[in-house]
Amino acid sequence: MAIKNYKPTTPGRRGMSGYSFEEITTSKPEKKLTVRLNKRAGRNNQGRITIRHRGGGHKRLYRIIDFNAADKHNIEATIVSVEYDPYRTAYIMLVNYKDGEKRYHLAPQDIKVGDKIILADKTKLKPGNRMLLRNFPVGFTVYNIELTKGKGGQMIRSAGSSAKVVSQEDEMYTQIQLPSGEVRLVNKDCYASFGMLSNLDHSNITIGKAGRMRNMGRRPQVRGKVMNPCDHPHGGGEGSNSIGLKHPKTPWGMPALGYKTRSRKKYSDRVIVKSRHRK
């Protein structure tokens, strides 16, 4: 995907870049596969802020994505369109199954309208095809990986991401290397899709101005140093003084830099072969 660089017609446009949308084939979604979601503005069911700096944003329709497709075993599907989804960074594709049903799936790189995809225990190594992890050769890339058999894809779902199959030696588990460098064990009876996700240049986009962030539903982030002492550990003081602490802290008083917050008893420790922090 190519990036569109804007001309510096205004200070906000200087250096700004966006998507060229060359791969997108239609602008209107499939009406039956969309639903309107209520905006939460970072609040939970009690009305309390659980995620700061959220609110506003452009109206958008949620596309119902099928991350599993287990009920479409051995049924071939044809790609009808490649579409933009405002709720995720990767593109999505509308597919038409041979039984007449249409569904949305995550679109991999190098896919085009008219291509055929299928979910089976073992099938061709073709972008978009989905099969059991035990049947992927070592060194090949996968996305939309199941963690629990039959639950649907949970890992590797964002733009341009992919995981690599590292080892198939174990009888029960496949070793997968994630984009972070972590090597993880996944049950061989879990499904994954072959290829790499679309929209590779997403990380190279320059937002350019605050208004674009507001359109995405992101509100300004206020520094703790300019708050009152009751609002942040860095707050208070006269004028432009220091934070008054040896080390920065989060708004809730925890050390902000280098402090490990992961639980030592976390269930997933037993399936992590190599931590992303180990060289």
N, C-alpha and C positions, 0 to 999 in steps of 0.2 A: 504494500500500500504506500502511495506517495503522500508526502506532507505538502500542504498548501501554505506558502509563506505570504503574509499580507504586506502590502506596500505601506510605508510609514506616513499615511495620510493624516494621522493624529498621533499624539504622544502614546495613547493606549494601544494603537495598532503597531507601533514600532517594535519589531522583534516578535510580534505575535504570530503564531502558526496554528493550523487546524487540520482536520481531515480533508482529503480530497474526495472521499467517498467514491472512488473509481470502481470498487468491487460491489457496491450496492446496486441492486437491480430493480428495486421498487421502494417507494416512499410510504405506502400505506400498508399497515399490518393486516393480517387475517382477523376479521372482526370477532369470529367465534373463539379465537384463542387469546383474546385480550380481556382485561378486567381493570377497573379503577381501584387503586389502593388509597386509603385515607392517609393523609400526611400526619406524622407524629411530632415533627420538629424536635426530635431527640428525647421525647418524653416517654415514660413507661405507662402502664395501665393505672398508676396512681397519680399521674400528672407531674411526676418529678423528673427533672433533667437527668438522664443517664448518659447521654452523649452530648458534650458541649459543642457549640458553634454549628448548630444545625437549625434550619428553618427557611421558609420561603422556597424559591426555586420555580422553574417552569413546570406547567402541568404536563403529566406524562401518563401513558397507559402501560400497565404491566403485561408483558407477553408471557403466557404460560409455557414454560420450557419443560420438555420431557428429558430428564437426566438419566432415565433408566431404560425405557422401551423394552422391558422384559417380556411384555405380552405380545411383542411383535417379533418373536423369535423366528428366524428363517423367512421372514417376509421382506421382500425387496422394496426399497423406496427410491423415488426419483426426486432430485432437488428441483424445486419450483422457483425459488428466489433466495437471494442473500440480502439480509436486511440489517438495519441499524437498530440497536436496542438501548434505550436511554437508561435502563437499570443495570447495565453491565458494560464492561470495556470491550469484550470480544463481540464480533458480529454473530448473528444467528441465521439459520437457514430454515426455510419452510420446505418440508418434504411431504410428498404424496405417496402413501403406501399402496400396494397393489390391491388391498381390500377396500380402498377408497377413502380411508381416513387421512387427514392432514395433521401434522404436528410440527412443533418448533424444536430444533436441536441446536447445540453450539456449532458454529461453522469453523472448520479447520482451514489452515492455509492451503492455497492451491486447489480450491474447490470451485466448481462452476455449475451454472444451471444446466440441467440435463444429465448430470452424473448420477450414478446409481450407488446406493449404500445399503448395507445389510447388517443385522445383528445375528451372530451365530456362535456356536462353541468354537469353531475354527473356520476362518475364511481368508480371503486374499488380503495382503498388506497394502491397503489402498486408503488414502485419507478419508476419514469419516466412518470407515468400517469398525464395528465393535465386536470384540470377542474376549474369551477368557484369558487372563494374564498368563496362564501356564503355556499358552500357544504362541506368545510373542518371543522372537529370537532376541538374544542378548545384544545390546547396543542400539535397539530401535526406540523411537520416541513415542510416548503415549500421553493422552490427556483424559479429563473427566473420569478419574479412577474411583472405583468403589472402595470403601473401607470396610463395609459390612456387606456380606453377600445378599443381594436382592434389594438393597436400600437405594441404589442409584448412585451416580457419580457425586463425590464430595470434594475431591482434590483436583487441582490443576484445571481451573475453569476461567481464568482471567486472560486478557489479551496477550497473545504472543508467547504464552507459557507452554511448557512441555516437561515431562519427566522421562528419564532414561532407564530402560531395563538393564540392571547391572549383573544380576546372577539368577540362574534357574536351578542351582544345585540342590537346594533344599526340597524335600518331598512335598511340603505343605505350603511354603511361602516363597514368593518372588521378591527379590531385592530391587527396590526402586530408588533412583537418585532424584531428589526433588530440586527445583531451581535454586533453593537456598544452600544446597550442598549436602543436606541431610540425606542419609541412606536409611531407608525404612523397609520393614517387612510387611507385605500385603498378601493376604490369602490368595492362593492360585485359582480359586474358584470365583474370584471377583472379576467383574468385567471392566474393560478399559477400551477407549477408542484410539485408533492408530492415527498418528500425525502430530501436528503442532497447531495451536489455536491461531485464528486469524487476527488481523489488526496489529501486526508486529511493531509498527512505529508508534504505538500509543504512548510509550514512555518518552518519546522525543518531542511531544507536543509542548509548546510554550503557551501558557494560559494568557499572559500579556496584561490583563487588567482585572481589577476587583469585580467588575460587573459580570464577567464570565463565571467567576466563582459563585456569585449570588444566584445566577441562573441555574447552577448545579445544586443549589440548596445549602451552600456553605456560608456561614456568617463570619464576621471578623473575629480574629483571635487576639484578645487583649493580654498584654504582658502582665505578669504577676507583680512586677516592680512598681507599676503605676496604680495598683489597687490599694485599698485600705487594709490595715492589718487583720481585720475580721474576715477578709475575703481570700487572702493568700499569705503564706509564710514570708514571701518577699515584700509584702506591702508595707506602707507607712514610711516614716522618715521625712526629713525636711529637704526639699529640692531634689537635685539629681545625685543622691547618695547611693552607696552600694546596697546590696540586698541584706547586708548585716549578718551573713552566715558563712561558715567555712565552705559548705557545699550547697548547690542548688537543691530545692525541694519541689515536689509536686504540690498542687493545690490542697492535697489531703495530708501533707506532712511527710511523705515518704521520700527517700533520697532519689533525685531525678536522674543521676548519671551512674551507670555501671552496677546498679543494685539488682540482684537476681530476684525476680518475682515468681518464677515457675515453681510449682509445688514439687517437693522431692518425692512425693508418693503418687505422682501422676500416672494413670493407667497406661498411657502410651509409651512410657519409658522402656517397657519390655519389648516393643517392636521397633525401637530406634537402634539401628546397628552403629551408626556414626552420627554424632551431633553436628549440627551446622556450625557450631562454634569451634570444632576441632579442625585443625589444618590437615 
